[in-house]
């Protein structure tokens, strides 16, 4: 069922975000960002292309979009955090994932533990700053390993905001060469 539902949901949310205009469009950006954090495999950077016509300066336009998106992603990451906390309690699920052909949990835990040990919650924020990388993986990996809701939320917010800032910088830099 999920294999059929998730692509439909993803396509629907992308279409709604692309058609989001004006101030109500910010609510679509918020919902998209919530879903991208824990359910949708897709680029969170897509919010930067939303055709909002807010009648405000460009810097305020992008600042508002990035703030709404980072807030939505933080809310979604807290959902993932709760799911991750519950997954720690589900022994059969974890055992089954560990026995799979590709031990996703072991690989993710190794990478995430390295980041977490070395940089703490800053590691999560840094991982989330990487544009065009599926951040859902980082969010769930940290959600399973960490236990502080507030630090997790702060790292997700600043990492999500940083990602959009880095993306805008890359796009602006690319536009300079065109």
C-alpha positions in Angstrom: 0.0 0.0 0.0 2.8 2.5 0.9 4.5 1.9 -2.4 1.4 3.2 -4.2 0.5 5.9 -1.7 3.8 7.7 -1.2 4.4 8.5 -4.9 0.8 9.8 -5.2 1.2 11.9 -2.0 4.6 13.2 -3.2 3.2 14.2 -6.6 0.2 15.8 -5.0 2.2 17.8 -2.6 4.7 18.9 -5.3 1.8 20.0 -7.5 0.2 22.0 -4.6 3.5 23.6 -3.7 4.2 24.5 -7.4 0.7 26.1 -7.6 1.0 27.8 -4.2 0.6 31.6 -4.8 0.2 34.5 -2.5 0.1 34.5 1.3 -1.9 31.2 1.4 0.9 29.5 -0.5 3.0 29.7 2.7 0.7 27.2 4.3 1.4 24.8 1.4 5.2 25.4 1.9 4.7 24.6 5.6 2.8 21.4 5.0 5.3 20.3 2.3 8.2 20.9 4.7 6.5 18.9 7.5 6.0 16.0 5.1 9.4 16.1 3.5 11.0 15.7 7.0 9.5 12.4 7.8 7.5 10.9 4.9 8.3 12.2 1.4 11.6 11.4 -0.3 12.1 14.6 -2.2 14.0 17.9 -2.4 13.2 20.4 0.3 14.9 23.0 -1.8 11.8 23.0 -4.1 10.1 25.5 -1.8 12.5 28.2 -3.1 10.8 27.9 -6.5 7.3 28.4 -5.2 5.7 31.2 -7.3 4.5 33.3 -4.3 3.7 36.9 -5.1 3.8 38.5 -1.7 4.5 42.0 -2.7 7.5 42.3 -0.4 11.2 42.8 -1.2 13.1 39.8 -2.6 15.2 39.4 0.6 12.1 39.3 2.7 10.4 37.0 0.3 13.1 34.3 0.5 13.6 34.9 4.2 9.9 34.3 4.9 9.9 31.1 2.7 13.0 29.8 4.4 11.7 30.5 7.9 8.3 28.9 7.2 10.0 25.9 5.5 12.5 25.4 8.4 9.7 25.7 10.9 7.7 23.0 9.0 10.7 20.8 8.7 11.3 21.1 12.5 7.7 20.0 13.2 8.1 17.1 10.8 11.4 16.1 12.3 9.8 16.0 15.7 7.3 13.5 14.3 10.2 11.5 13.0 11.9 11.9 16.4 8.9 10.4 18.1 8.7 7.6 15.6 12.5 7.0 16.1 12.0 6.8 19.8 9.2 4.3 19.4 11.3 2.3 16.9 14.0 1.8 19.5 11.4 -0.1 21.5 10.4 -2.3 18.5 12.9 -5.1 18.7 11.5 -7.3 15.9 11.6 -4.4 13.4 15.2 -3.5 14.2 16.3 -7.2 14.1 14.6 -7.6 10.7 16.3 -4.5 9.3 19.7 -5.8 10.6 19.2 -9.1 8.8 18.3 -7.6 5.5 20.7 -8.0 2.5 21.9 -4.5 2.9 22.2 -3.6 6.6 20.8 -0.1 6.3 20.7 0.4 10.1 24.4 -0.5 10.6 25.5 1.8 7.8 23.4 4.7 9.0 24.3 4.2 12.6 28.0 4.1 11.8 27.8 7.4 9.8 25.5 9.0 12.2 27.4 7.9 15.3 30.5 9.4 13.8 28.8 12.7 13.2 27.0 12.6 16.5 30.2 11.8 18.5 32.3 14.3 16.7 29.9 17.2 16.4 26.8 16.3 18.5 23.7 18.0 17.4 25.8 20.3 15.3 26.5 17.2 13.2 22.8 16.9 12.5 22.6 20.5 11.5 25.7 20.1 9.3 24.2 17.0 7.7 21.0 18.8 6.9 22.9 21.7 5.3 23.9 19.5 2.3 21.7 20.6 -0.6 19.9 17.9 -2.7 20.7 15.1 -0.2 17.7 13.3 1.2 17.6 14.7 4.7 15.0 12.2 5.9 17.8 9.7 6.4 19.8 12.0 8.7 16.6 13.0 10.6 15.6 9.4 11.3 19.2 8.3 12.1 19.5 11.0 14.7 16.0 10.4 15.9 16.8 6.9 16.9 20.1 7.8 18.5 19.3 11.0 20.4 16.9 11.8 23.2 16.7 15.6 23.6 13.7 17.0 21.8 14.7 20.6 22.2 18.2 20.2 20.9 17.0 17.9 18.1 14.4 20.5 17.0 17.0 23.4 17.2 19.5 21.4 15.1 16.8 20.5 12.6 15.6 24.2 12.3 19.1 25.6 11.9 20.2 22.8 9.5 17.1 23.2 7.4 17.6 27.0 7.3 21.3 26.5 6.5 20.5 24.2 3.6 18.2 26.7 2.0 20.8 29.5 2.5 23.5 27.2 0.9 21.2 26.4 -2.0 20.5 30.0 -2.7 24.2 30.8 -2.6 24.9 28.0 -5.0 22.1 29.1 -7.3 23.3 32.7 -7.2 26.8 31.6 -7.9 25.7 29.5 -10.8 23.7 32.4 -12.2 26.9 34.6 -12.1 28.5 32.2 -14.6 25.5 32.2 -17.0 
